[in-house]
Amino acid sequence: MKTAHVNDIEIEIDVIGRGEPLLLIHGSNLATGLAPLAAALAVESPSLQLVRYHRRGMAGSGGRGGPMDIRQQAADALGLLDALGLPSAHLLGYSYGAVIALETALSAPARVRSLTLLEPILTEVPSWTSFKAGMEPVMSRYAAGDMAGAVTTTFAGLGGSDWRELVSTAGPDALDLAVRDTELFYRDEWPAFTTWTLDETRAAAVKSPVLSVMGTRSGPFFKEGRDLLHQRFAQCADADIPDANHLLQLQAPELIAAAVADFLQRRSPLTPTA
């Protein structure tokens, strides 16, 4: 990957294609997790310029040990657009990365052409308490210093018996990177993340189209999150991914790419590449 200088650190980036920019923001500790979706989007939407990056401190990006809250992550997303000379872009975020995409839009609504949100972790919903309780086996392993156990517990709980095969689609070093970056996420990002809210007043300033993407097997927590998105954004549309759960970006990248392409063409028509 190449690097870009953003907010005094070097950020790893991968840029595919030419055309309207779509910035892809990965989730908690799987830095390469959106690589299969980026590849599918390159085929499905050749009129897009796809910008995938590794967030601050993740994989080979700098900034480990520095500020890690949601506002800093949003500042990095905007700083990356600046570094690439992009006044605005479409945003796509997965899980925790979808929360970062939301904060980016709330911070600078004029710079966001559209928002595609793959199952954001929204703590205001009624099921947050039970969702957080379900994280206890993961948090116990993290607290014991067992990062590999925390990762195994997370992915096995989400992806079932074939989770290793799913994770391997994100690259040969995807699992090793996830193990390495797990401590960083839970130590430096999780505390600030659990206090973030989708503020109604700030959300009212976002006028760009919004797409909520959800797996049909993802459960009530993410359904409540979608309901909250509709409460905050009257312009929110939905895309359901059959037989997928919270690993949907690895389970069905082609279906997601098709849904995103359709959404962008209908809600925010793309300018053909010259």
N, C-alpha and C positions, 0 to 999 in steps of 0.2 A: 504494500500500500504506500501511497504518497503521504506527505504530511503537510499541514497548514499551521501557520503561527496564529494562535487564537488566545487572546487574554493572557499573554505571557507564557503560554505553554505550547508544545507541539501536539497536535491532534492528528491521528491517523485517519486518512480518508481514502475512499475508493469512488471514483467518478466514472459513470458509464453513460455513454450516449451524448446526444446533443438535443437541445430543445428546452421546453419549460422545465425548471428545476423542481425536483421532488426530494426533500430531505428526509431520510429514514433514520429514526431514533430508536436504538435497541433498548431492551429491558434491563433487568437488574444486573445479572452477572454473566450472561451469555453474550459476549461482545460481538460474536460473529453470527448471532441468531437470525439476523435479517438477510444474510447472504443468499439463501435459497429464494426468498421473496424478491430480492433485487434482480436475480437472474431471470425469474419468471416475468417480472415487470418489463425487463429489457426486451423480451420477446413480445409481450402483450401490448406494450405502449412504446413503440420506437420513437415517438415524438417527445418523449421525456428525457431530461438529463437527470440521472439518478445519482444522488450524493449520499453514500452510506459512510458513517464514521464511527469510531470507537470513542465512547464518552470519556471524559476526564478521568484519568487513572486506570482505565480499563485497557486490557491487552497491551499494546505498545504506546498508548497515548500518555502524555505527561500529566502531572498534577496530583500524583498520589501523595496524600498527606496534607493537601490544601483544602480550601472550602469545598463542600460537596452538597450544599442544600439545593432545593429545587430552583430557586432564583438564579443561582450560579450556573446550574445546568442549562436553564433557558438563555442566560447571557452567553454561554458557550455556543448554543445553537445559532443565536443571532450574530455572534462574532464570527462564526464559520461562514455565514452568508456574506458578511462584510469582507472576509478574507478572499472569498471567491468572486467578489464584485457583483453580488446578487442583491438587488434592492428588496426582493420578495421571493417567496417560494411556496409551493405546496408542502405540507408537512404530513408525515406518516409516523406514528409512534405505536409501539407495542408495550402493553403492560405498564411498568414504571416509565418506560419511554413515552407512552401515551400521555402520562401525567406531565412529563416535561414538555411535550408538544402543546398541551393545554396551557401550561404556564407561559410558554413562548407566545402563544396567541393572545393571552390575557395581557402580557407585558407590552406587546407591540402588534396590535390587531391589524394595522395597515400593511404589515410585512408578510402576512399569511394569506395566501390565495385560497387555500382550502385545508381542511383538517380531516385526516383519516385516522381513526382511533381504534386500535385492536385491543379490546378488553382492558381499559385503564383500571388501575387499582384506586378506587374512590372510597375514602374512609368515612364519608358521611352517611352511607346507605345503612339500612337496618341490619343487614347481615355481616357488617364489618366485625362485630364482636366475635361471632362464630368463625368467621374466616381467619381472624387473628389467632383464635384459639387453635384452629387447625394447623397453624404454623408452629405450634409448640415443639413437635418432634424435630423440626428443622432448627429452631432457635436453641434447643437443648444441645444439639450436636455442635452448632456454632460456638456456644458458650464453653463447651468442653474442648474447643480447639480442633474439632474433627471436621475440617472443611469438606473433605471428600465425602464424609457421611452426610453432611448437610445437603450437598449437591445431589447425591444418590437419592436421599429421601424426597427431595423436591421433585426431581424428574421422574422417579418411579411412581410417585403419587399422582402426577399429572399424565404421564405418557404410558403407564402400564409396563408390561414385560418387554416391549420393544423400544423402550426409551433410549437405550444406547444407540440403536440404529438411527432413530430420529435425530438425536443430537449430532451424530457423525455427519449428517447431511449439511451441517453448518461449517464443516471443515475438519481436517484430521486432528487439529489441535484444539477444537472447540471445547471439549470436556476438560482438558488440562487448564485452559484459560479460565473456564468457569470455576474450577476448584481454586485457582490462585486468586481470582477476583471476588470470591464469596466473602472473605473476611473484610475486604474494603467496603463492599456494599452494606453489610449488616453493621459494621462499626461506624462508618462515616455517613452513609446515605439514609439508612432505614430510620434513625431517630427523627430527622427533619422531615422525611417523607410522610411519616404517620401523623404529622400535625398540619399538612397541607389540605386546603379545602378549595372546592370549585366555587369561588365567590360569585354570588348572583349579580352584584353590581358590575364587577369587572367583566363578567361573561356577557353582559348586555352590550358591550362595546364590540364584540366579535360578530361581524356580519358575513364572514366567509362561509361557504358551504361546509357542512360537517357530515361525515359518514361514520357510523358505529358498526364495526365488524365484530361478530361474535360467533363462537362455535355453538352448535345446537346442544352439545353435551357439557357446556361450561357451568351450568348451575345457577342458583338464585342470586348469588353475590354479583355476578356479572350482569345478570338481567336487571337487577336493581340499579347497577351502574349505568346501564343503557337508559333506564327510565329517568335517571337524574340528568343525563345528557339531553334528553328531550325536554325536560323542565327548563334547562338553562339555555338551550339553543332551539328556537322554533324551526330553524332550517336544517335540523338533523334528519338524515335518512339512515336506513338500516340495510345491512347485508348479513345474511345468516350462512354459515359455512357448515354443511351437513356432516354429522358424525365427528365433529372436531371438538376439542376442549381447549384449555389454556395453552397448549402447545400448537395451536392452530397454524402459526407461522411456519412450523416445520411439517405439520401434517398435510396441509393443503395450500402450498404457496401458489400453485397455478390457479386455483379457484379464487383465492384472495386477489391475485393480480387481475383476473378478469373482472371481479367486482369493482376494484379500484378504477380500472380503465373505463368501465361503464359509468361509474359515478362522475369521473372527471369530464367525460365527454358530455354527459347530460347536464351537470350542474355547473361546470366550469370549463367550457370547451377549450381544448388545447389548440395552440397556434401551431400549424404544420411546420416541421423543420425545413429550413431553406435548403 
